[in-house]
């Protein structure tokens, strides 16, 4: 009898552990995958239609997030923002980011490489210098949709119709992409869900973008110097109501920028 009870107890404990493990796995799946990230950029517009916002930098410390540096004014999409495709789950009832909608993708994203017109840049991110032949493909239906490609490798036909030369200074006569970094939205290239999302220089303090996050050149340079790929930086864009609603579940900095 004692032996049977012991077997029953062991079986019950195994079942309980299995249930707990399964529950924890399901709970973990609902938490954005940034828990190992040590750097966080937050961009918090007042509401979905806002064209401007404030950017803040945070570093993870033992007891939470510590703010770094001053607040930075930024310009967003000319039509505000909408849910993008990143490390987060969307929100039913809120519009999703689509190609050509003039909205910045909202949510939580990893930060990719830095890019620019110069041979090198002062940044802790991997850096990719761009040439006149480099383009980001924003053409729906293209096999290269939402990818940066070299025309010399893919051919002229592959970039036909794209409006995103990575050397804007040579093709369009401005320096918006003199330096910047990739916000990793829609990495799988879901067709028409938005492409070529960067942080870059702004045209002017009151000029919104087609969907990117833009700021003054000096502020962008400061952010690039601070970013460190070894610390797995993340980029968060959430309107104020969504930020407040998700603050606890997503373990966001307590105070709004």
C-alpha positions as CSV (number, residue, x, y, z in Angstrom):
1,X,0.0,0.0,0.0
2,X,2.8,2.4,0.9
3,X,4.5,1.6,-2.4
4,X,1.3,2.2,-4.3
5,X,0.8,5.6,-2.6
6,X,4.4,6.5,-3.4
7,X,3.9,5.7,-7.1
8,X,0.6,7.6,-7.1
9,X,2.3,10.6,-5.5
10,X,5.1,10.5,-8.0
11,X,2.6,10.3,-10.9
12,X,0.6,13.2,-9.5
13,X,3.7,15.3,-9.1
14,X,4.7,14.6,-12.7
15,X,1.3,15.5,-14.0
16,X,1.4,18.7,-12.0
17,X,4.8,19.6,-13.3
18,X,3.6,18.9,-16.8
19,X,0.6,21.2,-16.4
20,X,2.7,23.9,-14.8
21,X,5.3,23.7,-17.6
22,X,2.6,23.8,-20.3
23,X,1.0,26.8,-18.6
24,X,4.3,28.6,-18.3
25,X,5.1,27.9,-21.9
26,X,1.8,29.4,-23.0
27,X,2.3,32.4,-20.8
28,X,5.8,32.9,-22.2
29,X,4.4,32.9,-25.7
30,X,2.3,35.9,-24.9
31,X,5.3,38.0,-23.6
32,X,7.2,40.0,-26.3
33,X,10.6,38.4,-27.0
34,X,12.7,41.2,-25.7
35,X,13.4,39.9,-22.2
36,X,17.1,39.5,-23.0
37,X,17.3,42.9,-24.6
38,X,19.3,45.5,-22.7
39,X,18.5,48.6,-24.8
40,X,15.1,50.0,-25.6
41,X,13.9,52.9,-27.8
42,X,10.4,54.1,-27.1
43,X,8.4,56.3,-29.4
44,X,5.0,57.4,-27.9
45,X,2.7,59.5,-30.0
46,X,-0.4,60.9,-28.3
47,X,-2.8,58.8,-30.5
48,X,-3.0,56.7,-33.7
49,X,-3.3,59.7,-36.0
50,X,-0.5,61.7,-34.5
51,X,2.3,62.7,-36.9
52,X,4.9,63.5,-34.3
53,X,6.1,62.0,-31.0
54,X,8.9,61.9,-28.5
55,X,11.7,59.3,-28.6
56,X,13.4,58.1,-25.4
57,X,16.3,55.7,-24.8
58,X,16.4,53.2,-21.9
59,X,18.9,50.7,-20.6
60,X,18.0,47.7,-18.6
61,X,19.3,47.6,-15.0
62,X,18.8,45.1,-12.3
63,X,15.6,46.7,-11.0
64,X,14.2,47.9,-14.3
65,X,14.7,50.4,-17.1
66,X,16.9,53.5,-16.7
67,X,16.4,56.5,-19.0
68,X,19.4,57.6,-21.0
69,X,19.9,61.1,-22.4
70,X,17.3,63.8,-23.3
71,X,14.0,63.3,-25.0
72,X,14.2,63.5,-28.8
73,X,11.4,65.0,-31.0
74,X,10.6,62.8,-34.0
75,X,8.4,62.8,-37.0
76,X,6.2,59.8,-37.9
77,X,4.0,58.8,-40.9
78,X,1.9,61.6,-42.5
79,X,-1.2,59.6,-41.5
80,X,-0.1,58.5,-38.1
81,X,0.6,54.9,-37.2
82,X,-1.0,51.4,-37.5
83,X,-0.1,47.9,-36.2
84,X,2.9,46.5,-37.9
85,X,4.5,43.0,-37.9
86,X,7.2,42.5,-35.3
87,X,7.8,40.8,-32.0
88,X,4.3,41.6,-30.7
89,X,0.7,40.6,-31.3
90,X,-1.7,43.0,-33.0
91,X,-4.8,44.4,-31.5
92,X,-8.2,43.6,-32.9
93,X,-10.1,46.7,-34.1
94,X,-7.0,48.7,-34.9
95,X,-5.9,49.2,-38.5
96,X,-2.9,47.2,-39.7
97,X,0.1,48.8,-41.5
98,X,-0.3,48.5,-45.3
99,X,1.9,49.5,-48.2
100,X,1.5,53.1,-49.2
101,X,-0.8,54.1,-46.3
102,X,1.5,56.8,-45.0
103,X,1.6,55.2,-41.5
104,X,4.4,54.2,-39.2
105,X,4.3,50.6,-38.0
106,X,3.4,50.4,-34.3
107,X,4.4,47.6,-32.0
108,X,7.7,46.1,-30.8
109,X,10.6,45.4,-33.2
110,X,14.2,44.3,-33.2
111,X,16.7,46.8,-34.6
112,X,18.7,45.7,-37.6
113,X,21.8,47.1,-39.2
114,X,22.8,50.7,-39.6
115,X,23.4,52.1,-43.1
116,X,24.6,55.2,-44.8
117,X,26.5,57.0,-47.6
118,X,29.8,57.0,-45.8
119,X,32.3,54.1,-45.7
120,X,32.0,53.8,-41.9
121,X,29.9,55.2,-39.1
122,X,30.2,55.5,-35.4
123,X,27.8,53.0,-34.1
124,X,27.6,49.7,-32.2
125,X,25.3,48.2,-34.9
126,X,26.6,46.3,-37.9
127,X,27.1,48.9,-40.6
128,X,26.4,48.6,-44.3
129,X,27.6,51.4,-46.6
130,X,25.2,52.1,-49.5
131,X,26.0,52.7,-53.2
132,X,24.0,54.1,-56.1
133,X,23.0,50.6,-57.1
134,X,21.4,49.8,-53.7
135,X,17.6,49.9,-53.5
136,X,14.9,48.9,-51.0
137,X,12.1,47.2,-52.9
138,X,8.6,48.5,-52.0
139,X,6.9,47.0,-55.0
140,X,4.0,44.7,-54.0
141,X,4.3,41.2,-55.6
142,X,8.1,41.5,-56.1
143,X,10.1,38.5,-54.8
144,X,12.4,41.1,-53.3
145,X,9.6,43.0,-51.4
146,X,10.9,44.7,-48.3
147,X,14.5,43.7,-49.1
148,X,17.6,45.9,-49.8
149,X,19.2,44.7,-53.0
150,X,22.0,45.6,-55.2
151,X,20.9,46.3,-58.8
152,X,24.2,44.9,-60.0
153,X,23.3,41.5,-58.5
154,X,19.5,41.4,-59.2
155,X,19.3,43.3,-62.5
156,X,17.5,46.5,-63.5
157,X,14.1,44.7,-64.0
158,X,14.1,43.6,-60.3
159,X,14.1,47.2,-59.0
160,X,11.7,48.6,-61.6
161,X,9.0,50.6,-59.9
162,X,10.8,51.0,-56.5
163,X,10.7,54.4,-54.9
164,X,13.4,53.7,-52.3
165,X,17.0,54.3,-53.5
166,X,19.3,53.9,-50.6
167,X,21.5,56.7,-51.9
168,X,18.8,59.4,-52.0
169,X,21.6,62.0,-52.3
170,X,22.5,60.6,-55.7
171,X,19.0,59.8,-57.0
172,X,16.7,62.3,-55.3
173,X,19.0,65.1,-54.2
174,X,18.4,65.0,-50.4
175,X,20.4,63.6,-47.5
176,X,17.6,61.8,-45.6
177,X,19.4,58.5,-45.8
178,X,22.9,59.9,-45.1
179,X,22.7,57.7,-42.0
180,X,20.0,55.6,-40.5
181,X,19.1,52.2,-39.2
182,X,16.6,49.5,-40.0
183,X,13.5,49.0,-37.9
184,X,12.8,45.3,-38.4
185,X,9.1,45.5,-39.5
186,X,7.6,42.7,-41.6
187,X,10.9,40.7,-41.9
188,X,9.1,37.8,-43.7
189,X,8.0,40.2,-46.4
190,X,4.2,39.6,-46.2
191,X,3.0,41.2,-49.4
192,X,1.5,44.7,-49.1
193,X,2.0,44.8,-45.3
194,X,4.6,47.6,-45.5
195,X,8.2,47.9,-46.4
196,X,11.5,49.8,-46.0
197,X,10.9,51.1,-42.5
198,X,13.9,53.0,-41.2
199,X,15.0,55.6,-38.6
200,X,16.6,58.4,-40.6
201,X,17.2,62.2,-40.8
202,X,14.1,64.4,-41.0
203,X,13.4,66.8,-43.8
204,X,12.3,69.4,-41.4
205,X,11.0,69.5,-37.8
206,X,7.4,69.8,-39.0
207,X,7.5,67.4,-42.0
208,X,6.1,63.9,-41.4
209,X,7.3,60.8,-43.3
210,X,5.9,58.1,-45.5
211,X,6.0,55.7,-42.6
212,X,9.5,55.9,-41.1
213,X,10.7,57.6,-37.9
214,X,12.7,60.7,-38.6
215,X,14.7,63.1,-36.4
216,X,17.4,65.8,-36.5
217,X,20.8,64.6,-37.8
218,X,22.6,65.3,-34.5
219,X,20.0,63.3,-32.6
220,X,20.2,60.4,-35.0
221,X,24.0,60.3,-34.7
222,X,23.7,60.2,-30.9
223,X,21.2,57.3,-31.1
224,X,23.5,55.4,-33.5
225,X,26.5,55.9,-31.2
226,X,24.5,54.6,-28.2
227,X,23.0,51.5,-29.9
228,X,24.9,48.3,-29.3
229,X,24.0,45.1,-31.2
230,X,25.4,42.9,-28.4
231,X,22.7,44.3,-26.1
232,X,19.9,43.2,-28.4
233,X,18.2,46.7,-28.8
234,X,14.5,46.9,-29.4
235,X,12.3,49.6,-30.9
236,X,8.8,50.3,-29.5
237,X,6.2,52.5,-31.0
238,X,2.9,52.7,-29.2
239,X,0.3,55.5,-28.9
240,X,-0.2,56.7,-25.3
241,X,-3.4,54.7,-24.6
242,X,-1.9,51.4,-25.9
243,X,1.3,52.1,-24.0
244,X,-0.6,52.5,-20.7
245,X,-2.7,49.4,-21.4
246,X,0.3,47.2,-22.2
247,X,2.8,48.7,-19.8
248,X,2.6,46.0,-17.1
249,X,2.2,43.0,-19.4
250,X,5.1,44.1,-21.6
251,X,7.2,45.2,-18.7
252,X,7.7,48.7,-20.2
253,X,9.3,51.7,-18.5
254,X,6.8,52.9,-15.9
255,X,6.8,56.6,-16.9
256,X,5.8,57.9,-20.3
257,X,8.5,59.9,-22.1
